[in-house]
Amino acid sequence: MVSLFRNLAQRGQRQWIIPLAAFALMGSPAFVQAQENPTQNKVSQFVEEILESEVELKVGLRRSKIIRMKQDVFRVAMADPEVVEVVAFGSREIEVIGKQTGSTTVTLWLGTVQQSTTLSLLVSVSKDDAVDDRRRMEYGELQTMINELFPNSKIQLFPVADKLIVRGQARDEQEAVQIMAVLRKNAATVLGSATQLVQNGQATDPFPDASTLPQANIVNMMTVPGEKQVMLKVRIAELKRSAVRNLGVNLDVAFKEFFVRSALTSGTNLAVSGLFSEGRFNLFIKALATNGSAKILAEPNLVTLSGQPATFLSGGEFAVPTVVGVGGAQAATTSFKGFGTSIRFTPTVLDHDRIRLQVIPTFSTLNRNNAVNGIFGLDTRTVSTTVDLREGQVLALAGLLQEEQRGENTRIPGLGDVPLLRTFFSSKTISRDETELIILVTPELVHPLEAEDAPTLLPGMEVTEPDDIEFFCKGHIEGRPECHHRSTVWPLYRDRLCECRKKCDTGYQDSQNYYINGPTGFSQ
């Protein structure tokens, strides 16, 4: 086609060039595609050029690069100002500063406004390896100082991302708390507080001039070797004594039209009565003395982990209804409040045999006089103390004494104030209650038993049911340990065991296959 145009031009037939060229363009693939895609044809009419990133520029985090141009820069545009910052020095020098890891596009317009040239830069901001190297170096020096300060402990510090991982072993719980207090920023040193071991606060700066380093949070992976299970042997002894004394007289006198009655007491233990020709009299004298005592002894054994609380309650609970909601949307719920002897222990292992023990005993009794809407009140006594003990030593909480004395004098005004008649027209009651409580606590470090060391015979496993002869004839309520009699199946096999009528022992041995406890249940 090109050679045809050249020949026509040489012959002077230029008027045919334009029609032939148009005919040739109509048959070209570009013309066919433009006719088939009108949207692209429209875009090509209005859009002259689409510019993409032409140069890739790499900048480190918190680092910069200066670019010197051959032409003046009169306009700068950034796609994401959070990633980079561009600072101009004159018209031909710009500085690109990395602010945040990532990538963005920076477009520069060069030359003049009438004749401008556009340059697009793809700026990639990478992490600063120098900061990571500095963190490892400074935390490494801090690790060396801590290991020198605590020679019986061995720790390692690993700065990873925004975390500071603490690994290693501490000699005991106390040194572990001290090490974590050194590593945490603004941490208070409370020795023996196991709760601080699990609190992963913000890491401290390794050195005074390390404030430019990014902040790090501590991940505590430090361990403390040794037994961390504590068994508390608790013995609670409570003794109550009470005494009540009553004295009163009931008088009933009737003479013709004259009648006198005194009923100041209920119940009598001495009665005097008489009849006269014109009347009668009844005299009831009450003089009682009551003494009582009660002893409460409990010996629970509690096992808990170091730093975890253990509770013990010896008493009961009563229901406390609670109404929640407003108006028609009300609903009633019930919670239970405990009363009696409640003790809360929190042991913390400080050393291989030294234990810090916090004890909070609470003693409460029901008070019916302090009831609200039918719900009983409580009389409560609470003690809180913290001591350090060696394994096997005893903590004694003694001196918990309580004395209550009550007196009441009931009399008839006037007659009850006369010395000679005071006994017949008054009633007196006096009572006294004494309570003494002692708590003994002994901490011990324990570990779980192996399967072969566990006891196979537990309390109550040797208690069996008596047979008919032992129950009806001998009056026994427990059978022999070697004879596992079962009254639920015995009538079914009684006729089959003929030998049981002659000799009971042989019958038991012969009937073992019928009602002995099997490996998978009650029957084999």
C-alpha positions in Angstrom: 0.0 0.0 0.0 2.9 2.4 0.8 4.5 1.6 -2.6 1.2 2.4 -4.3 1.0 5.8 -2.7 4.6 6.5 -3.8 3.9 5.6 -7.4 0.8 7.7 -7.5 2.6 10.6 -6.1 5.4 10.3 -8.7 2.8 10.3 -11.5 1.2 13.5 -10.2 -2.1 12.0 -9.2 -2.2 13.5 -5.8 -5.9 13.8 -5.8 -6.2 10.1 -5.3 -4.0 9.9 -2.3 -6.5 11.1 0.4 -9.3 8.8 -0.7 -7.0 5.8 -1.0 -5.5 6.6 2.4 -8.9 6.8 4.0 -9.8 3.5 2.3 -6.7 1.9 3.7 -7.3 3.2 7.3 -10.9 1.9 7.2 -9.6 -1.6 6.7 -6.9 -1.3 9.4 -7.5 -3.2 12.8 -7.3 0.1 14.8 -10.2 1.6 12.8 -12.3 -1.5 13.2 -11.6 -1.6 17.0 -12.5 2.1 17.3 -15.7 1.5 15.5 -16.5 -1.5 17.7 -15.6 0.3 21.1 -17.1 3.7 21.2 -16.2 4.3 24.8 -12.5 4.0 24.0 -12.9 6.2 21.1 -14.5 8.8 23.4 -11.7 8.5 26.0 -9.1 9.0 23.2 -10.8 12.2 22.2 -10.6 13.8 25.6 -7.7 12.1 27.4 -4.3 12.9 26.1 -2.1 10.9 28.4 -2.2 8.8 31.6 1.0 9.0 33.6 2.2 6.2 35.9 5.1 6.0 38.3 8.3 6.3 36.3 10.9 6.0 39.1 11.0 4.0 42.3 12.6 5.7 45.3 13.4 3.8 48.6 13.7 5.7 51.9 14.2 4.3 55.3 11.9 5.1 58.2 12.9 8.3 59.9 15.4 8.8 57.1 15.5 11.2 54.1 16.9 11.6 50.7 17.6 14.9 48.8 16.8 15.1 45.1 18.4 17.8 42.9 16.5 18.5 39.7 17.8 20.0 36.4 14.7 22.1 36.1 12.6 24.2 38.5 9.9 22.5 40.5 6.8 24.6 40.8 4.3 22.0 42.2 4.4 18.9 44.3 1.6 16.4 45.1 1.6 13.5 47.6 -0.9 10.7 47.5 -0.5 9.8 51.2 1.1 12.5 53.4 1.2 10.1 56.4 3.8 8.0 54.7 6.3 10.6 53.4 6.9 14.3 53.8 8.4 16.5 51.1 10.4 19.6 52.0 11.6 22.1 49.3 15.0 23.8 49.5 14.9 26.4 46.7 13.3 25.6 43.4 15.5 22.6 42.3 16.1 20.7 45.6 13.5 18.7 47.5 13.9 16.4 50.5 11.8 13.2 50.9 11.4 12.1 54.5 10.0 8.7 55.5 7.4 9.0 58.2 5.7 5.6 58.2 6.4 2.3 56.6 4.5 1.8 53.3 4.5 3.2 49.8 2.9 6.2 48.1 3.2 8.3 45.0 4.9 11.7 44.8 4.3 13.8 41.6 6.5 16.7 40.5 5.8 19.4 38.0 9.0 20.8 36.4 9.7 23.7 34.1 7.1 26.5 33.9 3.3 26.5 34.0 3.1 27.1 30.2 5.6 24.4 29.4 5.7 21.8 32.2 7.0 18.3 32.5 5.6 15.8 34.9 7.6 13.3 36.9 5.9 10.6 39.0 7.9 8.9 41.8 6.9 5.7 43.7 8.4 6.2 47.2 8.7 3.1 49.4 9.4 3.6 53.1 11.1 0.6 54.7 11.7 -0.2 58.4 14.8 1.2 60.1 17.2 -1.7 60.8 19.4 0.6 62.9 16.6 1.0 65.5 16.2 -2.7 65.8 20.0 -3.1 66.2 20.0 -0.4 68.9 17.1 -2.0 70.8 18.9 -5.4 70.8 22.1 -3.8 71.9 20.6 -1.7 74.7 18.3 -4.4 76.0 21.3 -6.8 75.9 23.2 -4.6 78.2 20.2 -4.3 80.5 20.0 -8.1 80.5 23.6 -8.3 81.5 23.1 -5.9 84.4 20.1 -7.7 85.7 21.9 -11.1 85.6 24.7 -9.5 87.6 22.3 -7.9 90.1 20.5 -11.3 90.6 23.2 -13.9 90.3 20.8 -16.7 91.3 18.4 -16.0 88.4 19.0 -16.2 84.7 16.9 -14.2 82.2 17.0 -13.3 78.5 15.4 -10.2 76.9 14.2 -10.4 73.2 12.8 -7.3 71.6 10.4 -8.5 68.9 8.2 -5.9 67.1 6.6 -3.8 69.8 7.1 -6.4 72.5 9.8 -7.2 74.9 9.8 -10.9 75.7 11.3 -11.9 79.1 12.4 -15.5 79.3 14.4 -17.5 81.8 14.2 -18.7 85.4 14.0 -16.8 88.7 15.4 -18.2 91.9 12.1 -17.7 93.7 8.9 -15.7 93.6 10.5 -12.7 95.4 13.3 -12.3 92.9 10.8 -12.7 90.0 8.8 -9.8 91.3 11.9 -7.7 91.8 13.1 -8.4 88.2 9.7 -7.5 86.8 9.7 -4.3 88.8 13.0 -3.3 87.2 11.8 -4.1 83.7 8.4 -2.4 84.0 8.0 1.3 83.7 6.7 3.1 86.8 6.3 -0.2 88.7 6.0 -0.3 92.4 8.0 -3.0 94.2 5.6 -5.0 96.3 7.5 -8.1 97.4 5.6 -11.3 97.4 2.7 -10.1 95.3 2.2 -12.9 92.8 -0.3 -10.8 90.9 2.5 -8.6 89.5 4.0 -11.7 87.8 1.1 -11.9 85.4 0.8 -8.2 84.8 2.6 -7.4 81.5 2.9 -3.6 81.7 4.9 -1.2 79.5 8.7 -1.9 79.3 11.0 0.6 80.8 13.7 2.5 78.8 17.0 0.6 79.0 19.0 3.9 79.4 18.1 7.5 80.2 18.7 8.6 76.6 16.7 5.7 75.1 13.4 7.7 75.0 13.7 7.9 71.2 13.2 4.1 70.9 9.6 2.9 70.2 7.6 1.9 73.2 7.5 -1.9 74.0 5.1 -4.0 76.1 6.4 -6.7 78.3 5.4 -10.4 77.6 6.4 -12.3 80.8 7.5 -15.8 80.0 9.7 -16.2 83.0 9.3 -19.3 85.2 10.0 -20.0 88.8 11.2 -23.6 89.5 10.0 -25.7 92.4 6.7 -26.7 93.8 3.9 -24.1 93.6 1.1 -26.1 95.2 0.5 -25.3 98.8 -1.6 -27.4 101.2 -3.0 -25.6 104.2 -3.8 -27.7 107.2 -6.4 -25.8 109.1 -7.8 -26.6 112.5 -10.7 -24.6 113.9 -11.8 -25.0 117.5 -14.7 -23.0 118.8 -16.2 -23.3 122.3 -19.4 -21.8 123.4 -20.7 -21.6 127.0 -24.0 -20.1 128.1 -25.8 -19.7 131.4 -29.4 -18.5 132.2 -30.9 -17.8 135.6 -34.6 -17.0 136.2 -36.5 -16.0 139.3 -40.2 -15.1 139.5 -43.5 -15.7 141.2 -47.0 -16.2 140.0 -49.6 -15.3 142.6 -53.3 -16.1 142.5 -55.4 -15.0 145.6 -59.2 -14.8 145.9 -61.3 -14.0 149.1 -64.9 -13.4 148.4 -65.1 -10.2 146.4 -61.3 -9.6 146.5 -59.1 -11.0 143.8 -55.4 -10.6 143.2 -53.3 -12.3 140.4 -49.7 -11.9 139.5 -48.6 -13.6 136.2 -45.1 -12.3 135.5 -43.5 -15.6 134.6 -44.3 -18.6 132.5 -43.8 -22.1 133.8 -43.2 -23.2 137.3 -41.0 -25.5 139.3 -42.5 -24.9 142.7 -46.3 -24.7 143.4 -48.1 -23.9 146.6 -51.9 -23.8 146.9 -54.4 -23.5 149.7 -58.1 -23.5 150.4 -59.8 -21.4 153.1 -63.4 -21.2 154.2 -64.0 -18.0 152.4 -61.4 -18.1 149.6 -58.4 -19.7 148.0 -54.9 -18.8 147.0 -52.3 -20.3 144.5 -48.6 -19.5 144.7 -46.2 -20.5 141.9 -42.5 -19.9 142.3 -40.1 -20.2 139.4 -36.4 -20.4 140.0 -34.4 -22.0 137.2 -30.7 -22.1 136.4 -29.5 -23.4 132.9 -25.9 -24.0 131.8 -24.9 -25.1 128.4 -21.9 -25.6 126.2 -21.1 -26.4 122.6 -17.9 -27.5 120.9 -17.2 -27.1 117.2 -14.1 -28.7 115.7 -13.2 -28.6 112.0 -10.0 -29.8 110.3 -10.1 -29.0 106.6 -7.1 -29.5 104.3 -7.0 -27.0 101.4 -4.7 -27.2 98.4 -4.2 -24.2 96.1 -1.6 -22.8 93.8 0.8 -20.0 94.8 -0.9 -16.7 94.6 -4.4 -18.2 94.2 -7.0 -17.9 97.0 -8.6 -20.9 98.8 -11.8 -20.6 100.8 -13.5 -22.7 103.4 -17.1 -22.3 104.7 -18.6 -24.2 107.6 -22.1 -23.1 108.2 -25.1 -22.6 106.0 -26.8 -20.3 103.5 -30.1 -18.5 103.5 -32.1 -17.1 100.5 -32.1 -13.4 99.8 -34.7 -12.4 97.2 -33.9 -9.5 94.9 -36.3 -7.6 92.6 -34.8 -6.2 89.4 -36.5 -4.0 86.8 -38.9 -1.2 86.9 -42.7 -1.2 86.7 -44.2 -4.1 84.7 -40.8 -5.3 83.7 -39.9 -6.5 87.2 -38.4 -9.9 87.8 -37.5 -11.6 91.0 -34.2 -13.4 91.5 -32.8 -15.2 94.5 -29.2 -15.3 95.8 -27.9 -17.1 98.8 -25.9 -15.6 101.6 -23.6 -17.7 103.6 -23.1 -17.6 107.3 -21.0 -19.5 109.8 -17.2 -19.9 109.8 -15.6 -18.7 106.5 -11.9 -18.5 105.9 -10.1 -17.2 102.9 -6.4 -18.0 102.4 -3.9 -16.7 99.8 -0.5 -18.3 100.0 2.5 -17.0 98.0 5.7 -19.0 97.8 8.6 -16.5 98.3 11.4 -19.0 98.7 11.9 -22.7 98.4 10.4 -23.1 101.9 9.2 -19.6 102.8 5.5 -18.8 102.3 3.7 -15.5 102.6 0.2 -16.2 103.9 -2.8 -13.9 103.9 -5.6 -15.1 106.1 -9.1 -13.5 106.3 -11.4 -15.4 108.7 -15.0 -14.3 108.9 -17.5 -15.5 111.6 -21.1 -14.7 111.3 -24.4 -15.8 113.0 -28.0 -15.1 112.2 -29.6 -12.2 114.0 -33.4 -12.4 113.9 -33.7 -9.1 115.6 -32.0 -7.4 112.7 -34.3 -8.7 110.0 -35.5 -6.6 107.1 -38.6 -7.7 105.2 -38.4 -11.2 106.7 -34.7 -11.6 105.8 -32.3 -12.3 108.6 -29.4 -10.0 109.5 -25.9 -11.2 110.4 -23.6 -10.6 113.3 -20.1 -10.7 111.7 -16.6 -10.8 113.0 -13.8 -10.5 110.5 -10.0 -10.6 110.9 -7.4 -9.9 108.2 -3.7 -10.6 108.6 -0.6 -11.4 106.5 2.5 -13.3 107.9 5.6 -15.1 106.6 6.0 -18.8 107.5 8.4 -21.5 106.8 7.1 -24.8 105.6 5.6 -26.7 108.5 5.4 -23.8 110.9 2.0 -23.0 112.5 0.1 -19.7 112.4 -2.2 -19.4 115.5 -5.0 -16.9 115.5 -6.1 -16.9 119.1 -7.7 -14.5 121.5 -10.9 -14.3 119.4 -13.1 -14.0 122.5 -16.7 -12.7 122.7 -18.7 -12.2 125.8 -22.4 -11.3 125.9 -24.3 -10.6 129.1 -28.0 -9.7 129.3 -30.2 -8.9 132.3 -34.0 -8.2 132.5 -36.2 -7.2 135.5 -39.9 -7.2 135.1 -42.1 -6.0 138.0 -45.5 -4.5 138.9 -45.1 -0.8 139.7 -45.5 0.0 143.3 -45.8 -3.6 144.7 -42.7 -4.7 142.9 -40.7 -1.9 144.6 -41.6 -2.8 148.2 -38.7 -4.8 149.6 -40.9 -7.4 151.3 -43.2 -7.9 148.3 -40.5 -7.5 145.6 -40.1 -11.3 145.2 -43.8 -11.9 144.7 -44.4 -9.1 142.2 -41.3 -9.2 140.0 -39.5 -11.5 137.6 -35.7 -11.4 137.0 -33.6 -13.0 134.2 -29.9 -12.9 133.6 -27.9 -14.7 130.9 -24.3 -14.8 129.8 -22.7 -16.2 126.7 -19.0 -16.8 126.2 -17.4 -17.8 122.9 -13.7 -18.6 122.3 -12.3 -19.3 118.9 -8.8 -20.5 117.9 -7.5 -21.1 114.3 -4.3 -23.0 113.5 -2.9 -22.9 110.0 0.1 -25.0 108.8 1.3 -24.5 105.2 3.1 -27.3 103.3 4.4 -27.6 99.8 2.9 -30.6 98.0 2.9 -32.3 94.6 0.5 -34.7 93.0 0.7 -38.4 93.8 1.5 -40.9 91.1 -1.1 -43.5 90.3 0.7 -46.3 92.1 1.1 -44.1 95.2 -2.6 -43.2 95.5 -4.5 -45.1 98.3 -6.7 -47.9 97.0 -8.8 -48.2 100.1 -10.9 -45.1 100.8 -13.0 -44.3 103.9 -16.3 -46.2 103.6 -15.2 -48.7 101.1 -15.1 -51.5 103.7 -18.7 -50.8 105.0 -21.0 -53.4 103.7 -24.7 -54.3 104.2 -25.6 -56.9 106.7 -27.5 -60.0 105.7 -30.8 -61.1 107.1 -29.4 -63.1 110.0 -27.0 -60.3 111.1 -29.7 -57.6 110.8 -32.8 -59.3 112.2 -31.2 -61.7 114.6 -28.0 -60.0 115.8 -29.1 -56.4 115.3 -26.1 -55.4 113.2 -26.5 -52.4 110.9 -23.1 -53.1 109.1 -22.0 -56.3 107.6 -18.7 -58.1 107.5 -16.1 -56.4 105.1 -15.4 -59.7 103.3 -19.1 -60.4 102.5 -20.7 -58.1 99.9 -24.3 -58.8 100.6 -26.9 -57.0 98.5 -30.5 -57.1 99.6 -31.7 -55.9 96.2 -30.8 -59.2 94.5 -30.6 -61.6 97.4 -34.2 -62.8 97.3 -33.7 -63.8 93.6 -30.9 -66.2 94.4 -31.8 -67.3 97.9 -33.5 -70.5 96.6 -30.6 -71.3 94.3 -28.1 -71.3 97.2 -29.2 -74.3 99.2 -25.9 -74.5 101.0 -26.5 -71.1 102.5 -29.1 -72.7 104.9 -26.5 -75.0 106.3 -23.4 -72.8 106.4 -23.7 -69.1 105.7 -19.9 -68.6 105.0 -19.9 -71.2 102.3 -23.1 -69.8 100.8 -21.4 -66.4 100.6 -18.5 -67.8 98.7 -20.7 -69.7 96.3 -22.9 -66.7 95.6 -20.1 -64.3 94.7 -20.7 -64.8 91.0 -24.3 -63.6 91.4 -24.1 -60.4 93.4 -20.4 -59.3 93.9 -19.3 -56.0 92.6 -17.9 -56.5 89.1 -15.3 -54.6 87.1 -17.9 -52.7 85.0 -20.8 -52.4 87.5 -22.6 -54.2 90.3 -22.8 -57.5 88.4 -20.2 -59.5 86.6 
